[in-house]
Amino acid sequence: MAILKGAAIFGQSGGPTSVINSSASGVFQQALKEECITAVYGAAHGIRGILNEEFYDISKETQEQLDLLKNTPSSALGSVRYKLKNADVDDTDYKKLLEVFKKYNIRYFFYNGGNDSMDTCNKISKFMAKSGYECKVIGVPKTIDNDLSITDHCPGYGSAAKYVATTIMEVYHDANVYDTPMITIIEIMGRNAGWLTAASMLAAYKGAGPDLIYLPEVPFTLEKFLSDVKKVYNSKLDHKVIVAVSEGCKDAEGRYIAEMGQSLAKDAFGHAQLGGAASVLGDIVKNEFKCKVRSIEFSLMQRCAAHIGSKTDIEEAFLAGEEAVKAAVQGHTDYMIGFERTYVDGKYKAKTILVPLADAANTEKTVPLEWMNEEKNFLKQEFIDYALPLIQGDPGLPFEDGLPKFAKLKKVLVKK
């Protein structure tokens, strides 16, 4: 089989993570080694950068900066939330992409993102094939939500889970300083899948976590919530309660907790922009219990806290990027890199697999309900066994003058 020769382009899409740039580093460093790849480009702000012909020449970056990417949070190239229409409805963007790919002889396309990004990959792959233009398309998984299907877990989740568990342990100790009753409500990211909120169970596993955990997999009712809080509140001599709740919790009719206090804006993909659940519940609890209430929203820190990242997560994110390039060069296309959990001599080890993009696009993997207790307000050992291996290892963050040393790319634009 003749090896396809041409340029490679990589883009980042959707919400960033603390390890998304580790995947970028993996793609770039492997692509620069491949003889069949004539140039390596990084798209500015994902698919939009390609449409606008704004991308960077990665060969101009130093090895030091490419290595520093492994520990640099957020999206170094810039991300985007841009939804491609179906080609049979409007193929304008696809024709432009094909034009750009031909102009720069782009034969390898790698896209780093979650569910919607894998949908973008799938659409582009199908259009290129239909147009008769040979281009290898591979998706590189990324999401702190851990909700991509057909993969054991997603790069980005381990580090975010470690941040959630660690920060809750710290909040727990702070909440126990004074001898007065207090209810602390902590809001954690997660729209339809509660993997990140479930990570609060790791803090409980260490004896410094929440008393109650609410995931979006289970319909939320104020009546049950208040009953659960009251039960814990009255069972403790110090009347201290810590609650972890997903921002995506909603009632049986689909109304989010945050909507009880305000109408929600929508993002480019039509998703409600969440946030505010802890504040809404805090007001309700304060009125009900007449005690001190703290409402805490972890917000974007969950996805950019590289200082508390998981070494395992960083290494797997880099591996996903490397394997994406290797798979494409070997002739594979229309796949996403996934992970399969294995154990060698009793020790966890992740194995990469190829997942059809069609199976990963626009599907969501949720927390198994059987991993929750009977009351559906806490988790069991099964989740702890699943999550613990993913948060292991010190990130080994490089420091300079006592502060993290992050990558500073030159970002030399490719001339049109």
Beta strands, then each sheet from edge to edge (+ up, - down):
strand 1: 6-12
strand 2: 37-43
strand 3: 55-57
strand 4: 106-113
strand 5: 136-141
strand 6: 182-188
strand 7: 212-214
strand 8: 240-246
strand 9: 292-297
strand 10: 335-344
strand 11: 347-356
strand 12: 399-400
strand 13: 403-404
sheet 1: 3+ 2- 1- 4- 5- 10- 11+
sheet 2: 7+ 8+ 6+ 9+
sheet 3: 12+ 13-
end
